[in-house]
Amino acid sequence: MCCNNLFLMGDGFDILTLCNRCVYYGYMIKTLLNIKVDAEVKMRAKKLAASLGLPLSTVVNAQLKRFIDEKEMRFALPVKMSKKLERMIAKVENDTKLHRNLSPVFKSGKEMDEYLSSL
């Protein structure tokens, strides 16, 4: 790490950080948040955060800040296809495997227009 903290003081932290290219000054007050989380969720989130080089607290802080900024929380369920749509897609996939109901490859827009006009 190229930076050195020069002093910490007070209830929060007054931090002065110096580096050969930069000087940062910030005031940080941290508090402890106790929440109940499913053990598996915590383990997987912590592992993912670590793989990105982040502590889990950074991920939680980012989500809390987003919640504050946007004043909303979004929950989304995966889109579920209707039975009719599932049947249509299955038919298309089957036709593709059997090379049925496929248009030919066109070399030009004119060739495509002629083919479509002939239908």
ROPADO-857187 format. One record per residue: residue number from 1; x, y, z of N, C-alpha, C in turn. Coordinates in Angstrom, 2 decimals. Example, Ala and Ser with C-alpha at 12.3 -4.5 7.8 and 13.67 -1.06 7.14 Angstrom:
2
@pos: 1, nxx: 13.19, nyy: -5.69, nzz: 7.80, caxx: 12.30, cayy: -4.50, cazz: 7.80, cxx: 13.20, cyy: -3.30, czz: 7.80
@pos: 2, nxx: 12.85, nyy: -2.25, nzz: 7.08, caxx: 13.67, cayy: -1.06, cazz: 7.14, cxx: 12.90, cyy: 0.03, czz: 7.87
***
This chain:
119
@pos: 1, nxx: 0.86, nyy: -1.19, nzz: 0.00, caxx: 0.00, cayy: 0.00, cazz: 0.00, cxx: 0.89, cyy: 1.23, czz: 0.00
@pos: 2, nxx: 0.62, nyy: 2.19, nzz: -0.85, caxx: 1.51, cayy: 3.35, cazz: -0.98, cxx: 1.15, cyy: 4.47, czz: 0.00
@pos: 3, nxx: -0.01, nyy: 4.42, nzz: 0.65, caxx: -0.45, cayy: 5.52, cazz: 1.51, cxx: -0.22, cyy: 5.19, czz: 2.98
@pos: 4, nxx: 0.02, nyy: 6.22, nzz: 3.78, caxx: 0.19, cayy: 6.05, cazz: 5.22, cxx: -0.78, cyy: 6.97, czz: 5.95
@pos: 5, nxx: -1.52, nyy: 6.42, nzz: 6.94, caxx: -2.42, cayy: 7.24, cazz: 7.73, cxx: -1.59, cyy: 7.98, czz: 8.77
@pos: 6, nxx: -1.74, nyy: 9.31, nzz: 8.83, caxx: -0.94, cayy: 10.10, cazz: 9.74, cxx: -1.54, cyy: 10.20, czz: 11.13
@pos: 7, nxx: -2.87, nyy: 10.34, nzz: 11.24, caxx: -3.45, cayy: 10.38, cazz: 12.57, cxx: -4.89, cyy: 9.95, czz: 12.57
@pos: 8, nxx: -5.30, nyy: 9.41, nzz: 13.71, caxx: -6.69, cayy: 9.04, cazz: 13.97, cxx: -7.05, cyy: 9.66, czz: 15.31
@pos: 9, nxx: -8.22, nyy: 10.27, nzz: 15.41, caxx: -8.60, cayy: 10.85, cazz: 16.69, cxx: -10.10, cyy: 11.03, czz: 16.79
@pos: 10, nxx: -10.60, nyy: 11.22, nzz: 18.01, caxx: -12.00, cayy: 11.50, cazz: 18.25, cxx: -12.87, cyy: 10.26, czz: 18.21
@pos: 11, nxx: -14.22, nyy: 10.47, nzz: 18.38, caxx: -15.17, cayy: 9.36, cazz: 18.36, cxx: -15.23, cyy: 8.74, czz: 16.97
@pos: 12, nxx: -15.27, nyy: 9.59, nzz: 15.96, caxx: -15.18, cayy: 9.11, cazz: 14.59, cxx: -13.70, cyy: 9.07, czz: 14.27
@pos: 13, nxx: -13.35, nyy: 9.00, nzz: 13.03, caxx: -11.95, cayy: 8.99, cazz: 12.68, cxx: -11.66, cyy: 10.18, czz: 11.79
@pos: 14, nxx: -10.77, nyy: 11.06, nzz: 12.25, caxx: -10.23, cayy: 12.08, cazz: 11.36, cxx: -9.01, cyy: 11.43, czz: 10.74
@pos: 15, nxx: -9.04, nyy: 11.24, nzz: 9.46, caxx: -7.95, cayy: 10.52, cazz: 8.81, cxx: -7.28, cyy: 11.42, czz: 7.79
@pos: 16, nxx: -5.97, nyy: 11.52, nzz: 7.87, caxx: -5.20, cayy: 12.22, cazz: 6.86, cxx: -4.29, cyy: 11.18, czz: 6.22
@pos: 17, nxx: -4.45, nyy: 10.95, nzz: 4.95, caxx: -3.68, cayy: 9.95, cazz: 4.23, cxx: -2.81, cyy: 10.63, czz: 3.20
@pos: 18, nxx: -1.52, nyy: 10.34, nzz: 3.22, caxx: -0.58, cayy: 10.94, cazz: 2.29, cxx: 0.02, cyy: 9.88, czz: 1.38
@pos: 19, nxx: 0.27, nyy: 10.25, nzz: 0.18, caxx: 0.88, cayy: 9.37, cazz: -0.80, cxx: 1.71, cyy: 10.28, czz: -1.70
@pos: 20, nxx: 2.59, nyy: 9.74, nzz: -2.52, caxx: 3.42, cayy: 10.60, cazz: -3.37, cxx: 2.60, cyy: 11.37, czz: -4.39
@pos: 21, nxx: 1.35, nyy: 10.95, nzz: -4.65, caxx: 0.50, cayy: 11.64, cazz: -5.63, cxx: -0.78, cyy: 12.20, czz: -5.05
@pos: 22, nxx: -1.08, nyy: 11.93, nzz: -3.77, caxx: -2.42, cayy: 12.31, cazz: -3.30, cxx: -2.44, cyy: 12.62, czz: -1.81
@pos: 23, nxx: -3.40, nyy: 13.44, nzz: -1.41, caxx: -3.70, cayy: 13.72, cazz: -0.01, cxx: -5.21, cyy: 13.59, czz: 0.15
@pos: 24, nxx: -5.64, nyy: 12.74, nzz: 1.07, caxx: -7.06, cayy: 12.54, cazz: 1.32, cxx: -7.35, cyy: 12.92, czz: 2.77
@pos: 25, nxx: -8.48, nyy: 13.56, nzz: 2.97, caxx: -8.93, cayy: 13.85, cazz: 4.32, cxx: -10.39, cyy: 13.46, czz: 4.39
@pos: 26, nxx: -10.76, nyy: 12.69, nzz: 5.38, caxx: -12.14, cayy: 12.27, cazz: 5.48, cxx: -12.56, cyy: 12.10, czz: 6.93
@pos: 27, nxx: -13.84, nyy: 12.13, nzz: 7.18, caxx: -14.38, cayy: 11.92, cazz: 8.50, cxx: -15.33, cyy: 10.75, czz: 8.41
@pos: 28, nxx: -15.05, nyy: 9.68, nzz: 9.15, caxx: -15.86, cayy: 8.48, cazz: 9.05, cxx: -16.38, cyy: 8.10, czz: 10.43
@pos: 29, nxx: -17.67, nyy: 7.87, nzz: 10.53, caxx: -18.27, cayy: 7.33, cazz: 11.75, cxx: -18.91, cyy: 6.01, czz: 11.35
@pos: 30, nxx: -18.52, nyy: 4.96, nzz: 11.99, caxx: -19.06, cayy: 3.63, cazz: 11.68, cxx: -19.93, cyy: 3.18, czz: 12.85
@pos: 31, nxx: -20.93, nyy: 2.40, nzz: 12.55, caxx: -21.79, cayy: 1.82, cazz: 13.56, cxx: -21.96, cyy: 0.35, czz: 13.23
@pos: 32, nxx: -22.32, nyy: -0.42, nzz: 14.22, caxx: -22.50, cayy: -1.85, cazz: 14.04, cxx: -23.96, cyy: -2.13, czz: 13.77
@pos: 33, nxx: -24.25, nyy: -2.94, nzz: 12.76, caxx: -25.60, cayy: -3.32, cazz: 12.40, cxx: -25.71, cyy: -4.84, czz: 12.56
@pos: 34, nxx: -26.60, nyy: -5.27, nzz: 13.43, caxx: -26.82, cayy: -6.70, cazz: 13.62, cxx: -28.09, cyy: -7.10, czz: 12.89
@pos: 35, nxx: -27.97, nyy: -8.01, nzz: 11.96, caxx: -29.12, cayy: -8.50, cazz: 11.23, cxx: -29.07, cyy: -10.01, czz: 11.18
@pos: 36, nxx: -30.25, nyy: -10.62, nzz: 11.04, caxx: -30.32, cayy: -12.07, cazz: 10.91, cxx: -30.37, cyy: -12.42, czz: 9.44
@pos: 37, nxx: -29.47, nyy: -13.29, nzz: 9.03, caxx: -29.36, cayy: -13.70, cazz: 7.64, cxx: -29.21, cyy: -15.21, czz: 7.60
@pos: 38, nxx: -29.84, nyy: -15.82, nzz: 6.61, caxx: -29.68, cayy: -17.25, cazz: 6.42, cxx: -28.18, cyy: -17.55, czz: 6.27
@pos: 39, nxx: -27.70, nyy: -18.57, nzz: 6.97, caxx: -26.27, cayy: -18.90, cazz: 6.98, cxx: -25.73, cyy: -19.16, czz: 5.58
@pos: 40, nxx: -26.50, nyy: -19.87, nzz: 4.76, caxx: -26.07, cayy: -20.19, cazz: 3.39, cxx: -25.97, cyy: -18.91, czz: 2.56
@pos: 41, nxx: -26.92, nyy: -18.00, nzz: 2.72, caxx: -26.90, cayy: -16.73, cazz: 1.98, cxx: -25.66, cyy: -15.93, czz: 2.36
@pos: 42, nxx: -25.39, nyy: -15.85, nzz: 3.66, caxx: -24.22, cayy: -15.10, cazz: 4.12, cxx: -22.94, cyy: -15.69, czz: 3.57
@pos: 43, nxx: -22.81, nyy: -17.01, nzz: 3.63, caxx: -21.59, cayy: -17.67, cazz: 3.16, cxx: -21.37, cyy: -17.43, czz: 1.67
@pos: 44, nxx: -22.45, nyy: -17.58, nzz: 0.88, caxx: -22.33, cayy: -17.38, cazz: -0.57, cxx: -22.03, cyy: -15.93, czz: -0.91
@pos: 45, nxx: -22.68, nyy: -14.99, nzz: -0.21, caxx: -22.45, cayy: -13.56, cazz: -0.46, cxx: -21.03, cyy: -13.17, czz: -0.07
@pos: 46, nxx: -20.57, nyy: -13.67, nzz: 1.05, caxx: -19.21, cayy: -13.37, cazz: 1.51, cxx: -18.18, cyy: -13.92, czz: 0.53
@pos: 47, nxx: -18.42, nyy: -15.12, nzz: 0.02, caxx: -17.50, cayy: -15.75, cazz: -0.93, cxx: -17.47, cyy: -14.94, czz: -2.24
@pos: 48, nxx: -18.64, nyy: -14.54, nzz: -2.72, caxx: -18.70, cayy: -13.74, cazz: -3.95, cxx: -18.02, cyy: -12.39, czz: -3.76
@pos: 49, nxx: -18.29, nyy: -11.73, nzz: -2.64, caxx: -17.67, cayy: -10.44, cazz: -2.37, cxx: -16.14, cyy: -10.60, czz: -2.32
@pos: 50, nxx: -15.66, nyy: -11.64, nzz: -1.66, caxx: -14.22, cayy: -11.88, cazz: -1.57, cxx: -13.62, cyy: -12.11, czz: -2.95
@pos: 51, nxx: -14.36, nyy: -12.81, nzz: -3.82, caxx: -13.84, cayy: -13.06, cazz: -5.17, cxx: -13.70, cyy: -11.75, czz: -5.96
@pos: 52, nxx: -14.46, nyy: -10.74, nzz: -5.57, caxx: -14.38, cayy: -9.42, cazz: -6.20, cxx: -13.42, cyy: -8.50, czz: -5.45
@pos: 53, nxx: -12.80, nyy: -9.04, nzz: -4.39, caxx: -11.86, cayy: -8.24, cazz: -3.60, cxx: -12.53, cyy: -7.28, czz: -2.65
@pos: 54, nxx: -13.77, nyy: -7.58, nzz: -2.24, caxx: -14.52, cayy: -6.69, cazz: -1.36, cxx: -14.90, cyy: -7.39, czz: -0.08
@pos: 55, nxx: -14.90, nyy: -6.65, nzz: 1.03, caxx: -15.50, cayy: -7.23, cazz: 2.23, cxx: -17.02, cyy: -7.19, czz: 2.10
@pos: 56, nxx: -17.70, nyy: -8.09, nzz: 2.77, caxx: -19.16, cayy: -8.14, cazz: 2.70, cxx: -19.78, cyy: -6.84, czz: 3.19
@pos: 57, nxx: -19.16, nyy: -6.19, nzz: 4.15, caxx: -19.70, cayy: -4.92, cazz: 4.67, cxx: -19.76, cyy: -3.85, czz: 3.59
@pos: 58, nxx: -18.83, nyy: -3.87, nzz: 2.64, caxx: -18.86, cayy: -2.90, cazz: 1.55, cxx: -20.07, cyy: -3.14, czz: 0.65
@pos: 59, nxx: -20.37, nyy: -4.41, nzz: 0.40, caxx: -21.54, cayy: -4.76, cazz: -0.42, cxx: -22.82, cyy: -4.30, czz: 0.28
@pos: 60, nxx: -22.92, nyy: -4.58, nzz: 1.58, caxx: -24.11, cayy: -4.19, cazz: 2.35, cxx: -24.24, cyy: -2.67, czz: 2.37
@pos: 61, nxx: -23.14, nyy: -1.96, nzz: 2.61, caxx: -23.18, cayy: -0.49, cazz: 2.62, cxx: -23.62, cyy: 0.07, czz: 1.27
@pos: 62, nxx: -23.13, nyy: -0.52, nzz: 0.17, caxx: -23.52, cayy: -0.04, cazz: -1.15, cxx: -25.02, cyy: -0.23, czz: -1.38
@pos: 63, nxx: -25.56, nyy: -1.37, nzz: -0.95, caxx: -26.99, cayy: -1.62, cazz: -1.11, cxx: -27.81, cyy: -0.67, czz: -0.24
@pos: 64, nxx: -27.37, nyy: -0.41, nzz: 0.97, caxx: -28.09, cayy: 0.52, cazz: 1.85, cxx: -28.07, cyy: 1.94, czz: 1.25
@pos: 65, nxx: -26.93, nyy: 2.34, nzz: 0.70, caxx: -26.84, cayy: 3.68, cazz: 0.09, cxx: -27.75, cyy: 3.77, czz: -1.14
@pos: 66, nxx: -27.81, nyy: 2.69, nzz: -1.93, caxx: -28.70, cayy: 2.68, cazz: -3.09, cxx: -30.15, cyy: 2.80, czz: -2.63
@pos: 67, nxx: -30.51, nyy: 2.09, nzz: -1.58, caxx: -31.86, cayy: 2.15, cazz: -1.02, cxx: -32.20, cyy: 3.58, czz: -0.61
@pos: 68, nxx: -31.27, nyy: 4.25, nzz: 0.03, caxx: -31.48, cayy: 5.64, cazz: 0.46, cxx: -31.61, cyy: 6.56, czz: -0.76
@pos: 69, nxx: -30.69, nyy: 6.44, nzz: -1.70, caxx: -30.69, cayy: 7.32, cazz: -2.88, cxx: -31.94, cyy: 7.15, czz: -3.73
@pos: 70, nxx: -32.34, nyy: 5.90, nzz: -3.97, caxx: -33.46, cayy: 5.63, cazz: -4.86, cxx: -34.82, cyy: 5.62, czz: -4.15
@pos: 71, nxx: -34.78, nyy: 5.54, nzz: -2.82, caxx: -36.00, cayy: 5.53, cazz: -2.00, cxx: -36.96, cyy: 4.41, czz: -2.43
@pos: 72, nxx: -36.39, nyy: 3.31, nzz: -2.83, caxx: -37.19, cayy: 2.15, cazz: -3.21, cxx: -36.35, cyy: 0.88, czz: -3.09
@pos: 73, nxx: -37.04, nyy: -0.22, nzz: -2.96, caxx: -36.38, cayy: -1.52, cazz: -2.92, cxx: -37.06, cyy: -2.37, czz: -3.98
@pos: 74, nxx: -36.28, nyy: -2.94, nzz: -4.86, caxx: -36.84, cayy: -3.75, cazz: -5.95, cxx: -36.67, cyy: -5.23, czz: -5.64
@pos: 75, nxx: -37.74, nyy: -5.94, nzz: -5.80, caxx: -37.73, cayy: -7.39, cazz: -5.68, cxx: -38.26, cyy: -7.93, czz: -7.00
@pos: 76, nxx: -37.59, nyy: -8.90, nzz: -7.56, caxx: -38.01, cayy: -9.43, cazz: -8.84, cxx: -38.05, cyy: -10.95, czz: -8.79
@pos: 77, nxx: -39.09, nyy: -11.49, nzz: -9.35, caxx: -39.20, cayy: -12.93, cazz: -9.51, cxx: -38.82, cyy: -13.27, czz: -10.93
@pos: 78, nxx: -38.27, nyy: -14.44, nzz: -11.15, caxx: -37.97, cayy: -14.81, cazz: -12.53, cxx: -39.26, cyy: -14.87, czz: -13.34
@pos: 79, nxx: -39.17, nyy: -14.43, nzz: -14.56, caxx: -40.34, cayy: -14.44, cazz: -15.44, cxx: -40.66, cyy: -15.90, czz: -15.77
@pos: 80, nxx: -41.91, nyy: -16.26, nzz: -15.59, caxx: -42.33, cayy: -17.62, cazz: -15.89, cxx: -43.15, cyy: -17.59, czz: -17.17
@pos: 81, nxx: -42.78, nyy: -18.46, nzz: -18.09, caxx: -43.50, cayy: -18.52, cazz: -19.35, cxx: -44.86, cyy: -19.19, czz: -19.16
@pos: 82, nxx: -45.81, nyy: -18.78, nzz: -19.98, caxx: -47.12, cayy: -19.44, cazz: -19.98, cxx: -46.96, cyy: -20.81, czz: -20.64
@pos: 83, nxx: -47.89, nyy: -21.69, nzz: -20.37, caxx: -47.86, cayy: -23.03, cazz: -20.99, cxx: -47.92, cyy: -22.92, czz: -22.51
@pos: 84, nxx: -48.72, nyy: -21.98, nzz: -23.00, caxx: -48.84, cayy: -21.79, cazz: -24.45, cxx: -47.49, cyy: -21.40, czz: -25.05
@pos: 85, nxx: -46.79, nyy: -20.46, nzz: -24.40, caxx: -45.50, cayy: -20.02, cazz: -24.90, cxx: -44.48, cyy: -21.16, czz: -24.82
@pos: 86, nxx: -44.51, nyy: -21.94, nzz: -23.75, caxx: -43.61, cayy: -23.10, cazz: -23.63, cxx: -43.82, cyy: -24.08, czz: -24.79
@pos: 87, nxx: -45.10, nyy: -24.33, nzz: -25.14, caxx: -45.39, cayy: -25.24, cazz: -26.26, cxx: -44.89, cyy: -24.67, czz: -27.59
@pos: 88, nxx: -45.09, nyy: -23.37, nzz: -27.80, caxx: -44.63, cayy: -22.73, cazz: -29.03, cxx: -43.11, cyy: -22.82, czz: -29.16
@pos: 89, nxx: -42.41, nyy: -22.55, nzz: -28.08, caxx: -40.94, cayy: -22.60, cazz: -28.10, cxx: -40.46, cyy: -24.02, czz: -28.32
@pos: 90, nxx: -41.11, nyy: -24.99, nzz: -27.69, caxx: -40.74, cayy: -26.40, cazz: -27.89, cxx: -40.91, cyy: -26.79, czz: -29.35
@pos: 91, nxx: -41.98, nyy: -26.32, nzz: -29.98, caxx: -42.22, cayy: -26.64, cazz: -31.40, cxx: -41.13, cyy: -26.02, czz: -32.27
@pos: 92, nxx: -40.76, nyy: -24.79, nzz: -32.00, caxx: -39.71, cayy: -24.12, cazz: -32.77, cxx: -38.38, cyy: -24.84, czz: -32.58
@pos: 93, nxx: -38.06, nyy: -25.21, nzz: -31.34, caxx: -36.81, cayy: -25.93, cazz: -31.09, cxx: -36.79, cyy: -27.27, czz: -31.82
@pos: 94, nxx: -37.91, nyy: -27.97, nzz: -31.82, caxx: -38.01, cayy: -29.25, cazz: -32.53, cxx: -37.84, cyy: -29.04, czz: -34.03
@pos: 95, nxx: -38.51, nyy: -28.04, nzz: -34.60, caxx: -38.38, cayy: -27.74, cazz: -36.02, cxx: -36.92, cyy: -27.41, czz: -36.37
@pos: 96, nxx: -36.25, nyy: -26.68, nzz: -35.51, caxx: -34.85, cayy: -26.31, cazz: -35.75, cxx: -33.97, cyy: -27.55, czz: -35.79
@pos: 97, nxx: -34.19, nyy: -28.46, nzz: -34.83, caxx: -33.40, cayy: -29.70, cazz: -34.80, cxx: -33.62, cyy: -30.52, czz: -36.06
@pos: 98, nxx: -34.86, nyy: -30.53, nzz: -36.58, caxx: -35.19, cayy: -31.31, cazz: -37.77, cxx: -34.98, cyy: -30.53, czz: -39.06
@pos: 99, nxx: -34.49, nyy: -29.31, nzz: -38.95, caxx: -34.25, cayy: -28.43, cazz: -40.10, cxx: -35.52, cyy: -28.21, czz: -40.90
@pos: 100, nxx: -36.64, nyy: -28.01, nzz: -40.20, caxx: -37.93, cayy: -27.75, cazz: -40.85, cxx: -38.35, cyy: -26.31, czz: -40.59
@pos: 101, nxx: -39.15, nyy: -25.78, nzz: -41.49, caxx: -39.73, cayy: -24.44, cazz: -41.35, cxx: -38.67, cyy: -23.36, czz: -41.14
@pos: 102, nxx: -37.56, nyy: -23.50, nzz: -41.81, caxx: -36.50, cayy: -22.50, cazz: -41.72, cxx: -36.39, cyy: -21.79, czz: -43.07
@pos: 103, nxx: -36.12, nyy: -20.51, nzz: -43.02, caxx: -35.96, cayy: -19.79, cazz: -44.28, cxx: -34.55, cyy: -20.06, czz: -44.81
@pos: 104, nxx: -34.36, nyy: -19.89, nzz: -46.12, caxx: -33.00, cayy: -20.07, cazz: -46.67, cxx: -32.11, cyy: -18.90, czz: -46.29
@pos: 105, nxx: -30.83, nyy: -19.05, nzz: -46.53, caxx: -29.88, cayy: -17.96, cazz: -46.30, cxx: -29.91, cyy: -17.06, czz: -47.53
@pos: 106, nxx: -29.97, nyy: -15.76, nzz: -47.30, caxx: -30.07, cayy: -14.80, cazz: -48.40, cxx: -28.74, cyy: -14.08, czz: -48.58
@pos: 107, nxx: -28.42, nyy: -13.79, nzz: -49.84, caxx: -27.19, cayy: -13.06, cazz: -50.16, cxx: -27.43, cyy: -11.56, czz: -50.28
@pos: 108, nxx: -28.71, nyy: -11.18, nzz: -50.39, caxx: -29.03, cayy: -9.75, cazz: -50.53, cxx: -30.43, cyy: -9.49, czz: -50.00
@pos: 109, nxx: -30.70, nyy: -8.23, nzz: -49.77, caxx: -32.03, cayy: -7.83, cazz: -49.34, cxx: -33.06, cyy: -8.08, czz: -50.42
@pos: 110, nxx: -32.65, nyy: -7.88, nzz: -51.67, caxx: -33.56, cayy: -8.11, cazz: -52.81, cxx: -33.96, cyy: -9.58, czz: -52.86
@pos: 111, nxx: -33.00, nyy: -10.48, nzz: -52.67, caxx: -33.28, cayy: -11.90, cazz: -52.68, cxx: -34.26, cyy: -12.27, czz: -51.55
@pos: 112, nxx: -34.08, nyy: -11.65, nzz: -50.39, caxx: -34.98, cayy: -11.90, cazz: -49.27, cxx: -36.39, cyy: -11.40, czz: -49.60
@pos: 113, nxx: -36.49, nyy: -10.19, nzz: -50.16, caxx: -37.80, cayy: -9.64, cazz: -50.52, cxx: -38.52, cyy: -10.54, czz: -51.52
@pos: 114, nxx: -37.80, nyy: -11.05, nzz: -52.51, caxx: -38.40, cayy: -11.93, cazz: -53.52, cxx: -38.92, cyy: -13.21, czz: -52.86
@pos: 115, nxx: -38.14, nyy: -13.76, nzz: -51.95, caxx: -38.57, cayy: -14.99, cazz: -51.25, cxx: -39.83, cyy: -14.72, czz: -50.44
@pos: 116, nxx: -39.83, nyy: -13.64, nzz: -49.68, caxx: -40.99, cayy: -13.33, cazz: -48.83, cxx: -42.23, cyy: -13.04, czz: -49.68
@pos: 117, nxx: -42.04, nyy: -12.38, nzz: -50.82, caxx: -43.18, cayy: -12.09, cazz: -51.70, cxx: -43.77, cyy: -13.35, czz: -52.31
@pos: 118, nxx: -42.95, nyy: -14.37, nzz: -52.46, caxx: -43.43, cayy: -15.62, cazz: -53.07, cxx: -44.23, cyy: -16.48, czz: -52.10
@pos: 119, nxx: -44.21, nyy: -16.16, nzz: -50.84, caxx: -44.94, cayy: -16.97, cazz: -49.85, cxx: -46.44, cyy: -16.73, czz: -49.90
***
